[in-house]
């Protein structure tokens, strides 16, 4: 015969355990046997408890005195519990406690028990435990999960992919699921490590430390106030108006480099001699020197990548009376004309070679050869001829 309990017996039991009573003692208080109490507790959320006869309760209870803040307090959660048992809507409960209905909805969905019932005392204890820092790391307690992650990382899987596949394979077992950020923590934070130390080398970027997605990567960027490529006028895109350039560096061995500038409509190329370094000051001086003699209508704008070599862009804009635009991060294809030109220049400026051996005269000769080369995109005309036509028209 199934024993019937008063409607509020289970709620009273849960409140007693959260208040510091053991499961056995709380079950007896409401007239239930020990096993019934354990079943109720498992359905209510199954948080860890300690038991010493009649005394026990939660292993990590919420403090009796609460500091004021944005989080819901126990009294508000009690009102939510009462409202739900009375059949009130989320909006009506929100009005009673002075909160938006979305706050009530999130609270109930986050902290409702396994049997779908909301217990204020359990929800309050869960919220306290979720806020506690530092949190224990799931990987430290699950050797099987660690070994599986290591196998997949040895096969080149990313932490993001591993996290997704764990959710697929172990959809009903939360102990075998972990977020990709937790995997990164285990890889990069030694004190939290439960994975092999060499696994960080399996990551595609092979970074020495984790770069969090919450970091403000533009905070110290020299280009945070610069013009973006999306702000370029339409005339740049369709090449109808000459005088718009694209620039970049060709890199050699030991940090040697040569600057390249390509005019979009004519494909005319200028090479920048950078014998000692390619710092912002050096590149700015070279650009001003090489482009300074061009007529105004042939230096309307320059589009460059976001490398630090052009951090002195404001100085260049003032000296050349032009506008500099910068590509989106990691988007070299937005300077397609310059990228294609750099590929042609590799015939003379080979990858891995020492580019500092090229004197200014050498670079002028290389640029002249490239500018006299017929281009299919120009109907087999040459960049040099196209630029001469523009110069003659201006004269």
N, C-alpha and C positions, 0 to 999 in steps of 0.2 A: 504494500500500500504506500503510495506516494504521499509524503507529508507536505501539507500546505503551510506556507509561512505568511505572516502579515505582509501587506504590500510594501511597506517600508523596511522590512527586515534586512534585505540585501544592502540597501543604502546605509542603514544604521551600522551594519557589519563593516562595510568599506570605510565609513567615517571613523570607526573605532580603531581599525588597523592603521589608518593614516594618522590617527591621533596618538599612537604609541602603544597600542595593545597588540599582543601576539595573535596570530590567526586562530589558534586553539581557543584562547580566552574570548576573542570576539565572537567566534562561532557559538560558544556556550552562552554568551550573554544574550544572543538573539534566539536561542533555543535550537541551534543546528549542531550537527555532529561535525567532527574535525574534517572529514572528507568533503562534506558539503561546503565548509568554509574554504577549503583549498580550491574547490571547483569555482566558487564565486570569485575568489581572488584571481584565479587564472583568467576568467572571462572579463574581469574588470581592467586588466592591463598587465598583471603579473610582474610588478616591479619587485626588486629584491627586498627581502625582509630579513630581520634578525629575530630570533625567538629565544627567550630565556624564561620559560614557564608562562606566567600571565603577562609578563612584560616583553615587549618586542617592538613590532611596528616596522616602519620603513627603515631601510639601511641608510637612506639619505633624505630625511624629512625636510620639508620647507621650514624656514625659521618662523618662530611665533610672531616676532616683530618684523614688519615689512617696511622697507624704505619706499617713499612715494616715487612714482615714475609712470611711464606710459603703459606698463604691463597691467593686465587684469589682476585684481587682488582676490582674496578668498571670498570676501563678501559679494563681490560682483559675480564670481563664478557660482556662488550659492543662489543668487537671483536667476542666473541662467538655468540652473538645474530646476528651480521651482517653476520658472516659466515654461520650460519644456514639458514638465510633468503636467502642467495645467493646459497644455495645448496651445500656448501662445505662439505667434509668428516671431521670426527673427527680428523683424522691424519693431514689433511691440516690446520685445525684451530689450532691444537696444535703447528704446525711449526710456524705459524704466531705470537703466543703469547709466544713461547719458553717453552711450556709445553708438557708432554707426552699425547698421544691421550687418555689414560685411565683417565687422570685428566678431560679432556673435557667430556668424556662419563659419568663419575660419576656426574659431575656438572649438566649436562643436565637432567639426570635421577632423580637426587635428587630435582631439583628446577624447572622443567617444570611445567606449570600451569595445571589446570584441563582440559583445552581444548587442551592440548598437545603443546602449544606454549611457547617458552622460552623468558622471559622478563628479561633483565639484571638488571634493577632497583629492580624488585621484588626479584630476586635471591640474590642480594646483601643484601637487607634488611633481608631476611630470614636467610642468613648465619650469619649476625650480631646478630640476635635474638637467634639463636641456640647456639652461643658462650657465650651469656650473663650468668653470674652466680651471685647469686644463681637462679635456675629456680623455677618457681611456681610448686607446687605439685598437680598433677591432682586429687588425692584423696581428697584434701581439698575442691575441688569445686564440688564434685559429691557424694552426700549422698547415692544415689541408688547403686552406684558401691561399696561403702564402706560396705553397708549392705549385699550385695551379697557375697563379699569376706569373711565377718565374718561368714555367714552361712556355706560356704564351709570349712573354717578353723575349725569351730566347729565340722565338720564331719571328720577332720583329713587330709584334702587336703593340699598339700604343695604349697607354693607360685608359684613354677614352673608349677605345674599342673593347678593351678587357672589361671595363665597367658595364658596357652595354650588353656584352655577351653573357656575363654573369647573371644579369637580370633575366636574360632569355632562358638560360639553362637551369637556373635555380629560382624560378619565379615564386615558388612557395616556401623558400628557405632563406630568410633574411640574413642568417648567419653566414651565408655564402655570397652575399652581395656587398659591394663596397663602391664608393664613389671614386672617380679618377683623381680627385684632389687628395683623397686619403692615400692613394698609391704614390702620388708625387711626394707627399709628406714622408712616407716611409723610405723613399729613395734619397731625399735630399736632407732630411733632418736626422742626424746620426742617433740622437737620443730616442727617436721614435722608430728607428729602423727595425723591421722584422723580415726584410728581404735582403738578398745578397747584395753586397756593396758594389759589385761590378755591374749591376743591372742598369745603372744610370747611363752607362756607355752604350746601352742598346737603344736609347732614345734617338730619334732622327736628328735632333739639333745638338745632342751631346753637350748640353749646357752644364757648367759647374754648379749652378744653383738655380732654383726655381724662380721664374718671373711670374708673380701672381697676376691674374687677369684683372684684379681690382686696382692694380697700380696705375697711377696717372703717368703714362709714358710720354705725354706731351708737356708735362709740367716744366721741364728744363729744356725743351726743344728750342733750338734757335729759329724754328720756322713756325712757331705757334701764331705769330702775327703776320706771316707772309701770305701772298696771294696763292690760292690753290688752282690746280689745273682746270677745275670746273668753272673758274671765274674768267677764263680766257675768252675773248670775243670770238664770235662765229667765224670771222675772217681768217683766224689762225687755222681752224680745222679744215676749211675747204681749200686752203692754199691760194686763194684768189688774190690776196694782197701780199707782196714780198716784204721781207724785213723781219720775219719771225724765225727765231733760231731755236735749236735744241742742243743741249750740251751734256757732257759726261766725261769721265776719266777712263782711259785705257790703262790697266794696271799690269805691271811687269813683276819681276822677282825683286825681293828685298825692299818692297815698298816703293819702287820706282813707278813713275806714272807720266802720262802725257794727256793733256786736256784736248777735247775735240768739240768743235762747234759746227753745226750743219744748218744751213738756211733751208727752210722747208719747201719753198716753191722752186728753187733752182738746184737744190742739193749741193750747193757750194760749201766746201769744207775749209775750216781754219784749224790749225793745230797749235796748241799752247805748250811752249817749252817750260817744263818744270824740273830743272836739273837737280835740285837738292831735296825738295819735299813737295807735298801737295796740301799744305795747310791752307786755311781760309785766306790768310793774308797773301800767300804766294799766288794762289789761283786768282784772287781778285785783281792783283797787280797785272798778271798775264792777260786776263780778259780785257781790262781797260786799255792795256798797251796794244793788243791786236785788233780790237774793235773800234778804237778811238778815231781812226781815220775814215771810217765808213760814214756816208751821208746819213742824216737823221732818219730818212724814210727806209733805210735798210737796217736799222736797229730798233725796231718797234718793241720787240719782246724777246726774252730768252726763257725756255722751259728747261728745268734741270731736275735731277733726282734729289732725294733728301739726304745726301751725304753731307758730312760736316765740312767738306771742302768748300762749300758755298755759304758758310755761315755769315760771311761779310757781304751778303747780298745787298744790304742797304747802301753800302759804299759804292757798289757797282751800279746800282740804279741811279744814284746821284751823278756819278762821273760820266755815265754814258747816256743819261736822260732816257732811260728805257724802263721797262717793267719786267720783273722776274716772276715766273710762275713755277710752282713746285708740284711734282707728281704726287699721287697718293702713295703711302708707304708700300714698299714691296711691289711696285707696279711699273717695271721698266718698259713694258710694252706700250705705255702711254707716250713714250718717246721713240716710236717705231722708226722714224727716219734716222735718228741718231744711232739706234741699235744696229740697223742695217749697214750704216756707214762704218761703224766700228768693226763689224765683221769683215768688210772689205779691207780695212786698214791692217788687219791681222796678217795680210800678205807680207807687209813690211815690218810690222810691230808684233812679232810672234809672242804667243803666250809663254810665260816663264822666262822670257829673256830680260836682260838688263836694259831698260829703256833710257837710262841716264847717259848711255853712250851716244845718243843722237843729239848732235849740235843743232842750234836754231836753223842753220843752213840745210841740214839734212831734213828737218821737218818741213821746211818750205818746199824742198824738192819733192818729197813724198806727197804733200798736199797738191802740188802742181800736177803731178802725174795722175792723181785721183780725179782732179777737177777737169783734166783733159780727156777723161775716159768717157766714151759715149754711154748714155743711160737709156735703157728701154723705156723707163718711166717718163723720159723727156723726148720720146719719139726719136731716139738715137742722137739727140743733141747732147752737148756737153754742159756741165755746170758752169765752166769758165765762160762759155759763149753766152749762156743765159744771163749771167751776172754782168757781163760787159754790155749787153743790150740794156739792162736796167740802168747802168751807170751812164751810158750815152744818152738815154732818154732824160735822165735827171740833169745832165749837162746842157 
